[in-house]
Amino acid sequence: MKRLEFHISYICNHNCIFCSEYDRLQKYRTSPLTILQIKTILVDRRKQWFNHVNFTWWEPTIISWFLELLKFTKKLWYKIYVWTNWTMFAWENFAKEALKYIDELSLSIHWYDEETVKKQTWLKNHFDIYKNYISKNIIKYKTNNNFFFSNIVLNKYNYQNIMEIIKFIKSTYIDVKQILISNIAPEWLADHTFSELVFDLYEFKKYIPEIVNYCNENSLTLRFFWLPTCILWELYYDYSNDEHWEERHTIERFTTKDWKIVLKDIYSPDNSRKRTFVEMCNDCKWKTNPCTWIFRKYLEYYKF
């Protein structure tokens, strides 16, 4: 599979406390991509045998021509993955059309009730909208071709409540098949506020056995992302997403040295950015596979 990550959106209707793209959103929100630009690149990459595209960064579904783009992309025989905060699925007509074309839908959910929604996203009514509209529309219009993921970003305000979040996801009957639990990445806004959001990974480690057991008992595929493999215990190293991560090309906005805003194709053979080894890694059997180490900024706050 040749994977293409396509950052088609630099606007968002949420205000997540851990946003790793906030600065880039502010920088490029007045330089939106056109549907013609995206279509042209999709055609070109298809000729290069790319067959999987992830539409993301930051909320792609709120672009006015998003449904048109889905239809066009499916005609090129791409497998379509969409990373979303769910909001547009509150509209029944949107959900009905979008789910016809999306193969894989990753639903970001870092909360489990009204209070935790506000803490994570600063949105007052999102929990009610989710319960009364979003989940019902997805359940009503999902097809046998839809595969649902859920992404949870760990931070100081939810790492002790991951079980509650997963149980809430399970209770929605959307039929999520895979859970991705991602450590907070110290990038952009989250880099500036990292001191407020970082938590002790060894403290989180004690919750991992219960999380793994619950997911196994409920037929949920589980992956941990951006966590050192040693945090996952000897038994659970193969739950590291690093073990399953695939190389990819990312197309995103970029500013040149002469201040021109362009699209850039970035090849990523691994996902080790902003991470480093520490002394205890020297004799570790997971040093190079599958582990991609610890965030350097984490070491400013906790020993490892």
N, C-alpha and C positions, 0 to 999 in steps of 0.2 A: 504494500500500500504506500503510495506517495502522498504525504500529508502536506496540506497548505493551510497555514493560519493566516486569516485575512482580517486585519483590523479595519473594519469598514465604518465604524462609528466612533466619533469623539464627542458624543453627548450622552448624558445619563440623567435619569429621573429619580435616582436614589442618591443618598449621601452617606454611604457606608463609612464607618469610623476607621476602617483598615484599608481604605482604597489605595491600591498601589499604582494607580494611574491618574490621580487627581491633577497633578501638575501638567501632564500631557494633555489631559482634556481641556484645561484652561488654555494651553498653548495652541491647540489645533482646532478648537471648536468653531473658529471662524474660517477654517479651511476644509470644509466637508468634501468628501469624495463624491463624485457623480456616479450615477448608475452606469453611464457609458464607460467610465474608467474601469469600474469593477468588471463589467461584462467583457471588456477587451482583454483584461488580464486573465480572466477565467478561461476564455477561449485559447489564449496563448499557452497557458499552463496545461490545459487539457491535451494540447498537441505534444507537450512534453511528458505525457502519461501520468500527470497528477490525477488522482481519482477520489480524493477525500478533501473536503474543505470545511474549515471551522470558521463560521462568521461570528465575530466577537469584537470587543473593545470599543465603547464600553457597553452601551446597551443597543445592540443592533436592531432589535424589533421595533423601536420607536421611529425609525427612519420611514418616511412616507411611502417609499417605493419598495419596502422590504418584501412584500408578498410577490411583487413582480420579479424581484431578484431570485426568490426561491424557485419560481416556475422556470425561469430562464436556466438556472443552475441545474435543475433536475433534467432539463432537456439535453444537457451536456453529459448526462450520466455520472455526475458526481454523487458521492455519498455525502450528505449534508449534516453537519454537526452545528448546533447553535447553543451558545452560552448566554443565558438570559436571567434577568431578575424577576421574570414571570409577568410583569405588569400588563403587557398588552394582551395576555391571555384572559384577562378579565372581560374583554370584548368578545362576545360569542362568535360573531362573523370572522374575526381575526383567527381565533382558535380553530374554527372549522376549516379555514383555508390553509393556515400554516401547517397544521398537522398532516395534511395530505402530502407534503413535500419533505418535511424534516425527518431524517432517519434517526438522529441522536439528539436528544434535548437535555442539556445540563441545566438544572434548576438550582440557582444559588439560594441557600436557606441556612441562616446562621443563628436561628432563634426558634422558639417553640411556643410563645404566647405573646399577648399584646405588649407586655412590659419589655420583654427581650427584643421584640421587633424595634421598638423605639430606641433602645440602647444601641442596637447594631446599625440601624439605618436612619434614625431621626424621623421616621415616618409615623404619623399618628394612626392612620386608618388601614395600613397595609395588611394587618392580620385579619381584619374583618373582610377586606376585599378578597384576600386569599381564600378564606373559608367559604364565603358566599358566592363568589364568582369564578375565581381562577381555577381552583381545584375541580369544581363542578364542570366547567367547560372542558378542561383537559380530559376528565373521565368520560364525558359525553362524546367527544370527538376523536379520541385516540384511536389509532389503527393498529393492526398487527405488525406494521412496519416500524412503529415508533419504539425506540429504546430510551428509557428515561434514566438519567444520572441525577445525583444530587451532590452539590459541592458545599462543604462547610469550611469556613475559614476560622481557624483557631485564634483566639486572643484572650487577654486576661479576663474578659467579662463573660466568656462562654466555655472555656476549656474544661471546667468542672461539670458542665451540663450537656456534654455531647450525647450521652445516653438519652436524655430527655428530647433532644433535637431529633435523633434518629427514630425514636419511638413516635414522635409527632409526624415525621415524614411517613412512616409506615402506616399511621392511622388515617392518612388522607386517601388511601386506596388508589393513588395514581399509578401504582405498580412500578415504583422506582426499583431498578435492578442493581444499581451500583452506587456506592457512597464513596466520595473522595473527601478525605479530611486533610486540609492543607494548612501547614504552619504559616503564620503571618510573615509576609515578605517585607523586609525593610527597604521599600522603594517608594519614591515620590512622597505623597502625603503620609503614608505609613512609616516612612523614614523619619520624617519630622516629628511624628507622634509616637515613635517606637517605645520610648520610655514609659508611656502611659498604657501600652498594649502588650508589651512583652511579658512572658510568664516563665516559670521554671519548668523546663522540659522534663526533669526528673520527677517533678510533682505530677505532671500529666501522665507520665509513664504508668503510674499505678492504676489508671483507668483503662488502659489498653486491653487487658485480658477480658474484662466484662464487655467492652465494645466488640471485640473480635467474636466472642462466644455468641452474643446476641445476633450479630450479622450472619454468622454461620447457621444458627438455628432458624433464621428467617429468610434464608436463601438470598442474602444480599452480598454481592461482591464488594469487598472492602479494600480501599487503597489509602495509604498515608503518603502525603506529598511534602517535600521540603523538610522532612525530619531525618536526622541521622539514623542509620539503620540500627545502631546499638540501643536506641531508645525503644525499639520495638521488641526487645527481649529476644532471646535465642529462638524461641518457638515461632515468632511472627515476622521474621525478616523478609519472607516472601510476600508480605502485605505492603511492602514499600513500593510506591509508584515508580521509584527510580529503576526498579527491576523490570518494569513494563514500559518505561518511557521510550518513545520512538523519535528518531531524528526527523526534523521538519524544516520547512522554509516558512518564514513569516514575512508578510508584506504589511508595512506600516508607514506612517508619516515620519519624516525625518527632515531636519534642518541642516543644510549644507554650510560650509565655512563662509560662504558669501551670502548667508541668510535666506537662501531660497528654500521653500517648503516643497519637498518632493516625496515620492513613494520609494521606499527602499526594500529590497529583498534580502533578508537576513537568514543565513543558514545556521541552524543550531544542532550540532552533533550530540550535545548533551545539555543538561539543565543545571550546570554547576555555578551559575553566575552569583557573585557576591558571597561565595562560600569558601571555606578554608579548612585545612586539617588542623588538629591540635596535637599535642604531644601523645595523648593516649591513643591516637589513631595509628601511630607508627607500626604497632604489631597487630593491628586489627585485621582479621581475615576479610572484612568487608570494605577495606580502605578504597579500593578502586572499583569494586563491583559487588553489590549494586549501589553502594553509598556514594553520595555526592556532597558529604560533609556538612559542616555547621555554618550558619550565617555569621560572618565576621562581626556584625553589629551586635549580635546576641552576646558575644563575649565581653562587651562593655558593661553588661548588667549581671550576668551569671557566669559562674565557672563551669567548665565542661571538661 
